[in-house]
Amino acid sequence: MKYLLPLLLLPVFFSCEKPDVFPIEYKGTHSFVFRKKYAISDIYFYKGGVTSGREVITEKQVQDKFNISVNNFNLDEVRIDFNNMTLYETKGTASAVYSISISNDSLYYVDNGNHEKEFVGVITRDKSCYSYFKTYYLFRFQDDKRKIESSGSIRGVLSYNDAFKKENLFFSGKEYGFTSPAEMKNKNDVVCWVIVRFILEKR
């Protein structure tokens, strides 16, 4: 499980509209650069106790639980080659290349070994913006004697079923995991994940 280094949530304004959801003509190579723009896409916060369930929290409250910052986004540029269905990620002098597949406006990394797809981003119809999705998460079991916690981030989007899996805290003992909000018996138990959209603009 990956762990998240301390970051800082900062407000940001951006001009790119939410990507369209209809077929796009894919051809040529397009480069997108990161200019310190992002948006909180979704916040999911479940708290334990007698009335365990989902609670509404603000971005300010998220700031107290997660450290999300454009300064720690680990990409400078993304280059998409639609002719060869490849995507290049660049940070400084380092780069990585991925095979991709596309459905409407959504891009997926493809594992050529087992052909599994991993959703990672979306592109606007006019190819002016590419949105890279990242999810920050926090799992916590806390009773009167113990506090077991795991936090970090993954690229792409974490779903409800992904979040409520025993193995999220299984390394500390099977009694510390949650498969639903109903199993969060302690008032300080927490399952929280925040989906962030980092905006890269066409070079």
C-alpha positions in Angstrom: 0.0 0.0 0.0 1.3 3.4 -1.0 1.8 6.1 1.6 1.2 9.8 1.1 3.9 12.4 2.0 2.8 15.6 3.8 1.2 18.0 1.3 -1.0 21.1 1.5 -4.5 21.7 0.1 -4.6 25.0 -1.8 -7.6 26.6 -3.6 -7.2 27.0 -7.4 -9.2 28.4 -10.2 -9.1 26.9 -13.7 -10.7 27.6 -17.1 -11.1 24.1 -18.5 -14.6 22.8 -18.5 -15.5 19.3 -17.5 -14.6 17.0 -20.3 -17.4 16.1 -22.8 -18.7 12.6 -22.9 -19.2 11.7 -26.5 -16.9 10.3 -29.3 -13.7 12.1 -30.1 -11.6 11.8 -33.2 -8.3 10.3 -32.2 -5.2 11.0 -34.3 -1.8 12.6 -34.1 0.3 13.4 -31.0 -0.8 15.9 -28.4 1.2 17.3 -25.4 -0.3 18.6 -22.2 1.6 20.5 -19.4 0.7 20.9 -15.8 0.2 24.6 -14.8 -0.7 24.1 -11.1 -4.4 23.6 -11.6 -6.7 21.0 -9.9 -10.2 20.4 -8.6 -11.7 18.3 -5.9 -14.0 16.0 -7.8 -15.6 13.9 -5.0 -15.3 13.5 -1.3 -16.5 10.4 0.5 -16.4 10.3 4.3 -17.8 7.5 6.5 -17.6 7.7 10.2 -18.2 4.9 12.7 -20.4 4.7 15.9 -24.0 4.1 16.7 -25.2 5.9 13.6 -22.4 4.9 11.3 -22.7 6.0 7.7 -21.7 8.6 5.2 -21.3 12.2 6.4 -21.0 15.4 4.5 -17.7 17.3 5.0 -16.3 20.4 3.4 -13.0 20.9 1.5 -11.8 22.8 4.5 -12.4 19.7 6.7 -10.6 17.6 4.1 -7.6 19.9 4.5 -7.4 18.6 8.1 -7.3 15.0 7.0 -5.4 15.0 3.7 -2.5 17.0 2.4 -3.3 17.5 -1.3 -1.1 19.9 -3.2 -0.3 20.9 -6.8 3.3 21.2 -5.6 3.5 17.5 -5.1 1.8 16.4 -8.3 4.5 14.1 -9.8 4.1 15.0 -13.5 5.3 18.0 -15.6 3.9 16.8 -18.9 1.8 14.2 -20.6 2.2 13.3 -24.3 -0.5 11.2 -26.0 0.3 9.5 -29.3 -3.0 8.4 -30.7 -1.5 6.9 -33.8 0.4 4.3 -31.7 -2.0 4.3 -28.7 0.8 5.2 -26.2 1.0 7.8 -23.4 4.3 9.3 -22.1 4.5 10.8 -18.6 7.4 13.2 -17.9 8.8 14.5 -14.7 12.0 16.5 -15.0 14.4 14.3 -17.0 12.5 11.0 -16.1 9.8 9.6 -18.3 7.5 6.5 -18.5 5.5 5.1 -21.4 2.2 3.3 -21.2 0.0 1.5 -23.7 -3.5 3.0 -23.6 -7.0 2.4 -24.8 -9.8 4.9 -25.1 -13.6 4.9 -24.6 -15.4 8.1 -25.4 -13.4 10.7 -23.5 -11.8 8.3 -21.0 -8.2 7.0 -21.1 -7.0 3.7 -19.6 -3.6 2.3 -19.1 -3.4 -1.2 -20.5 -1.3 -4.0 -19.1 -0.2 -5.9 -22.2 0.5 -9.0 -20.1 -3.0 -9.6 -18.8 -4.9 -7.0 -20.8 -6.3 -5.4 -17.7 -7.3 -1.7 -18.0 -6.8 1.0 -15.4 -8.7 4.2 -15.7 -6.5 7.3 -15.3 -7.9 10.3 -17.1 -10.2 12.1 -19.5 -9.6 14.4 -22.4 -11.8 17.2 -23.8 -13.3 17.0 -27.3 -11.1 19.8 -28.6 -8.0 18.2 -26.9 -7.3 21.4 -25.0 -7.2 19.7 -21.6 -6.3 16.4 -20.2 -7.5 15.5 -16.7 -5.4 13.1 -14.6 -7.3 11.6 -11.7 -5.8 10.7 -8.4 -7.4 9.4 -5.2 -6.3 10.1 -1.6 -7.5 7.7 1.1 -7.6 7.2 4.8 -8.7 4.0 6.7 -8.8 4.1 10.5 -9.8 1.6 13.2 -9.8 3.3 16.6 -11.2 2.0 19.9 -10.3 2.9 23.5 -7.0 1.0 23.3 -5.9 0.9 19.7 -5.5 3.1 16.7 -4.8 1.4 13.4 -4.5 3.7 10.4 -3.5 3.5 6.8 -3.3 6.4 4.3 -1.9 7.1 0.9 -2.9 7.8 -2.7 -3.4 5.9 -6.0 -3.8 7.1 -9.5 -7.3 6.8 -11.0 -10.5 6.6 -9.0 -11.2 4.6 -5.9 -14.8 3.1 -5.8 -17.0 2.2 -2.9 -16.3 -1.5 -3.3 -12.5 -0.8 -3.4 -12.7 1.3 -0.2 -14.6 -1.3 1.8 -12.3 -4.2 1.6 -10.9 -6.2 4.5 -7.4 -6.0 3.2 -7.2 -2.2 3.6 -6.3 -2.8 7.3 -5.8 -6.5 7.2 -2.0 -6.3 7.8 -2.8 -5.3 11.4 -5.3 -8.1 12.0 -8.6 -9.3 10.4 -10.7 -7.6 13.1 -9.5 -4.1 12.0 -11.0 -4.1 8.5 -14.4 -2.9 7.3 -16.5 -4.3 4.5 -19.4 -1.9 5.0 -20.2 1.2 7.2 -22.2 -1.1 9.5 -19.0 -2.8 10.6 -17.6 0.6 11.8 -18.6 0.2 15.5 -16.2 2.8 17.1 -17.0 6.5 16.9 -13.5 7.3 15.7 -13.5 4.6 12.9 -13.1 6.3 9.5 -13.1 5.3 5.9 -12.5 8.4 3.6 -11.4 8.9 0.1 -11.0 12.1 -2.0 -10.9 12.1 -5.8 -8.8 14.9 -7.2 -8.7 16.0 -10.9 -5.3 17.5 -11.9 -5.7 19.7 -15.0 -3.0 19.6 -17.7 -3.4 22.1 -20.6 -2.4 21.7 -24.2 1.1 22.9 -24.9 
